[in-house]
Amino acid sequence: MAGGIAGPKSCFAVVTPLMKKSPAQILVVLVAVNSQKEAVRIGEGMVNARLAACANIITGVQSIYHWKGKVVKAKEVLLILKSTRLRYRALERAIKTMHTYETPEIIALPVKEGFEQYIGWVCEETHS
């Protein structure tokens, strides 16, 4: 991200003028995985494929959920990816092929506001 950060116009060149001023095309994608090794593998894969601009890994997550009739407590790792709506379907497909869970948590949250240069950088880095 340092130096030469692209402006937001590179992201929104093919959308309506109204969208040029909005970070609405950016998504924060949350993915729970079973280990740091898996998080790094998936994160690197998504960034290398330009399906995500960036990956953050949070270790030490305690999860509690219902699974196959039981309440499960598990230590997990949270992978946070920054991507765009245009790349989401491909990102989801790629995560599912790399993920070890039968039903992986893949949740995309829309960005309502953000630093304009960062928004532009995310768009530029995920441009296909």
C-alpha positions as YAML, in Angstrom:
chain: A
units: angstrom
residues:
- id: 1
  name: MET
  ca: [0.00, 0.00, 0.00]
- id: 2
  name: ALA
  ca: [2.87, 2.37, 0.60]
- id: 3
  name: GLY
  ca: [3.72, 4.87, -2.12]
- id: 4
  name: GLY
  ca: [1.88, 5.15, -5.40]
- id: 5
  name: ILE
  ca: [-1.53, 4.29, -4.01]
- id: 6
  name: ALA
  ca: [-4.15, 4.29, -6.73]
- id: 7
  name: GLY
  ca: [-7.08, 6.64, -6.41]
- id: 8
  name: PRO
  ca: [-10.66, 5.43, -6.30]
- id: 9
  name: LYS
  ca: [-11.35, 6.28, -9.94]
- id: 10
  name: SER
  ca: [-9.42, 3.17, -11.01]
- id: 11
  name: CYS
  ca: [-11.96, 1.05, -9.15]
- id: 12
  name: PHE
  ca: [-15.11, 2.68, -10.38]
- id: 13
  name: ALA
  ca: [-14.19, 3.41, -13.98]
- id: 14
  name: VAL
  ca: [-16.96, 1.19, -15.33]
- id: 15
  name: VAL
  ca: [-19.73, 2.06, -12.90]
- id: 16
  name: THR
  ca: [-22.10, 4.98, -12.60]
- id: 17
  name: PRO
  ca: [-20.84, 8.43, -11.54]
- id: 18
  name: LEU
  ca: [-22.87, 8.13, -8.32]
- id: 19
  name: MET
  ca: [-20.82, 5.09, -7.29]
- id: 20
  name: LYS
  ca: [-17.50, 6.87, -7.90]
- id: 21
  name: LYS
  ca: [-17.80, 8.62, -4.53]
- id: 22
  name: SER
  ca: [-18.93, 5.53, -2.62]
- id: 23
  name: PRO
  ca: [-16.88, 2.70, -1.10]
- id: 24
  name: ALA
  ca: [-19.97, 0.47, -1.50]
- id: 25
  name: GLN
  ca: [-18.13, -1.88, -3.87]
- id: 26
  name: ILE
  ca: [-15.72, -2.95, -1.11]
- id: 27
  name: LEU
  ca: [-16.35, -6.02, 1.05]
- id: 28
  name: VAL
  ca: [-14.75, -7.25, 4.25]
- id: 29
  name: VAL
  ca: [-14.93, -11.05, 4.09]
- id: 30
  name: LEU
  ca: [-14.71, -13.10, 7.30]
- id: 31
  name: VAL
  ca: [-13.54, -16.71, 7.10]
- id: 32
  name: ALA
  ca: [-13.12, -18.95, 10.16]
- id: 33
  name: VAL
  ca: [-10.48, -21.66, 9.72]
- id: 34
  name: ASN
  ca: [-9.02, -24.37, 11.94]
- id: 35
  name: SER
  ca: [-5.38, -23.23, 12.04]
- id: 36
  name: GLN
  ca: [-2.98, -20.41, 11.36]
- id: 37
  name: LYS
  ca: [-1.37, -22.55, 8.65]
- id: 38
  name: GLU
  ca: [-4.72, -22.85, 6.85]
- id: 39
  name: ALA
  ca: [-5.37, -19.11, 7.23]
- id: 40
  name: VAL
  ca: [-1.98, -18.27, 5.70]
- id: 41
  name: ARG
  ca: [-2.50, -20.76, 2.85]
- id: 42
  name: ILE
  ca: [-5.95, -19.41, 1.97]
- id: 43
  name: GLY
  ca: [-4.97, -15.77, 2.53]
- id: 44
  name: GLU
  ca: [-1.90, -16.03, 0.31]
- id: 45
  name: GLY
  ca: [-3.92, -17.85, -2.34]
- id: 46
  name: MET
  ca: [-6.59, -15.15, -2.43]
- id: 47
  name: VAL
  ca: [-4.07, -12.29, -2.56]
- id: 48
  name: ASN
  ca: [-1.89, -14.02, -5.18]
- id: 49
  name: ALA
  ca: [-4.98, -14.60, -7.35]
- id: 50
  name: ARG
  ca: [-6.00, -10.94, -6.85]
- id: 51
  name: LEU
  ca: [-9.33, -12.05, -5.41]
- id: 52
  name: ALA
  ca: [-8.44, -10.12, -2.26]
- id: 53
  name: ALA
  ca: [-6.23, -7.07, -1.82]
- id: 54
  name: CYS
  ca: [-5.17, -8.01, 1.67]
- id: 55
  name: ALA
  ca: [-5.53, -10.70, 4.32]
- id: 56
  name: ASN
  ca: [-5.39, -10.28, 8.09]
- id: 57
  name: ILE
  ca: [-5.10, -13.25, 10.43]
- id: 58
  name: ILE
  ca: [-6.40, -13.21, 14.00]
- id: 59
  name: THR
  ca: [-5.37, -16.18, 16.13]
- id: 60
  name: GLY
  ca: [-6.82, -17.33, 19.44]
- id: 61
  name: VAL
  ca: [-10.49, -17.09, 18.45]
- id: 62
  name: GLN
  ca: [-12.83, -19.13, 20.66]
- id: 63
  name: SER
  ca: [-15.90, -20.30, 18.74]
- id: 64
  name: ILE
  ca: [-19.08, -21.88, 20.06]
- id: 65
  name: TYR
  ca: [-21.61, -23.28, 17.60]
- id: 66
  name: HIS
  ca: [-24.14, -26.03, 16.92]
- id: 67
  name: TRP
  ca: [-22.82, -28.76, 14.64]
- id: 68
  name: LYS
  ca: [-24.54, -32.07, 13.89]
- id: 69
  name: GLY
  ca: [-26.73, -31.97, 16.99]
- id: 70
  name: LYS
  ca: [-24.04, -30.90, 19.46]
- id: 71
  name: VAL
  ca: [-22.76, -27.64, 20.86]
- id: 72
  name: VAL
  ca: [-19.11, -27.43, 19.86]
- id: 73
  name: LYS
  ca: [-16.40, -25.26, 21.42]
- id: 74
  name: ALA
  ca: [-13.37, -24.86, 19.20]
- id: 75
  name: LYS
  ca: [-10.25, -22.78, 18.87]
- id: 76
  name: GLU
  ca: [-10.23, -21.21, 15.45]
- id: 77
  name: VAL
  ca: [-8.39, -18.57, 13.48]
- id: 78
  name: LEU
  ca: [-10.22, -15.68, 11.81]
- id: 79
  name: LEU
  ca: [-9.10, -14.73, 8.32]
- id: 80
  name: ILE
  ca: [-10.22, -11.26, 7.23]
- id: 81
  name: LEU
  ca: [-10.06, -10.47, 3.52]
- id: 82
  name: LYS
  ca: [-10.66, -7.16, 1.74]
- id: 83
  name: SER
  ca: [-12.16, -7.54, -1.71]
- id: 84
  name: THR
  ca: [-14.83, -6.14, -4.03]
- id: 85
  name: ARG
  ca: [-18.36, -7.10, -4.97]
- id: 86
  name: LEU
  ca: [-17.14, -7.82, -8.50]
- id: 87
  name: ARG
  ca: [-14.65, -10.43, -7.22]
- id: 88
  name: TYR
  ca: [-16.81, -11.95, -4.47]
- id: 89
  name: ARG
  ca: [-18.25, -14.99, -6.30]
- id: 90
  name: ALA
  ca: [-14.80, -16.04, -7.56]
- id: 91
  name: LEU
  ca: [-13.36, -15.43, -4.07]
- id: 92
  name: GLU
  ca: [-16.03, -17.59, -2.45]
- id: 93
  name: ARG
  ca: [-15.49, -20.43, -4.95]
- id: 94
  name: ALA
  ca: [-11.73, -20.33, -4.42]
- id: 95
  name: ILE
  ca: [-12.05, -20.33, -0.62]
- id: 96
  name: LYS
  ca: [-14.41, -23.33, -0.75]
- id: 97
  name: THR
  ca: [-11.89, -25.33, -2.80]
- id: 98
  name: MET
  ca: [-9.08, -24.60, -0.31]
- id: 99
  name: HIS
  ca: [-11.01, -24.78, 2.97]
- id: 100
  name: THR
  ca: [-10.93, -27.90, 5.16]
- id: 101
  name: TYR
  ca: [-14.41, -27.43, 6.68]
- id: 102
  name: GLU
  ca: [-17.46, -29.18, 5.25]
- id: 103
  name: THR
  ca: [-19.48, -25.95, 5.63]
- id: 104
  name: PRO
  ca: [-17.01, -23.06, 5.89]
- id: 105
  name: GLU
  ca: [-17.98, -19.71, 7.36]
- id: 106
  name: ILE
  ca: [-17.62, -17.20, 4.53]
- id: 107
  name: ILE
  ca: [-19.41, -13.95, 5.34]
- id: 108
  name: ALA
  ca: [-19.10, -10.74, 3.31]
- id: 109
  name: LEU
  ca: [-19.82, -7.41, 4.99]
- id: 110
  name: PRO
  ca: [-20.30, -4.27, 2.89]
- id: 111
  name: VAL
  ca: [-18.13, -1.24, 3.63]
- id: 112
  name: LYS
  ca: [-20.15, 1.94, 4.18]
- id: 113
  name: GLU
  ca: [-17.28, 4.38, 4.65]
- id: 114
  name: GLY
  ca: [-13.53, 4.25, 4.24]
- id: 115
  name: PHE
  ca: [-10.36, 6.19, 3.53]
- id: 116
  name: GLU
  ca: [-10.60, 7.10, -0.15]
- id: 117
  name: GLN
  ca: [-7.03, 6.10, -1.04]
- id: 118
  name: TYR
  ca: [-7.39, 2.74, 0.71]
- id: 119
  name: ILE
  ca: [-10.67, 2.06, -1.13]
- id: 120
  name: GLY
  ca: [-8.90, 2.84, -4.41]
- id: 121
  name: TRP
  ca: [-6.01, 0.57, -3.48]
- id: 122
  name: VAL
  ca: [-8.33, -2.38, -2.72]
- id: 123
  name: CYS
  ca: [-10.04, -1.90, -6.07]
- id: 124
  name: GLU
  ca: [-6.77, -1.59, -7.95]
- id: 125
  name: GLU
  ca: [-5.26, -4.70, -6.35]
- id: 126
  name: THR
  ca: [-8.31, -6.85, -7.09]
- id: 127
  name: HIS
  ca: [-8.76, -5.59, -10.64]
- id: 128
  name: SER
  ca: [-8.91, -8.59, -12.96]
...
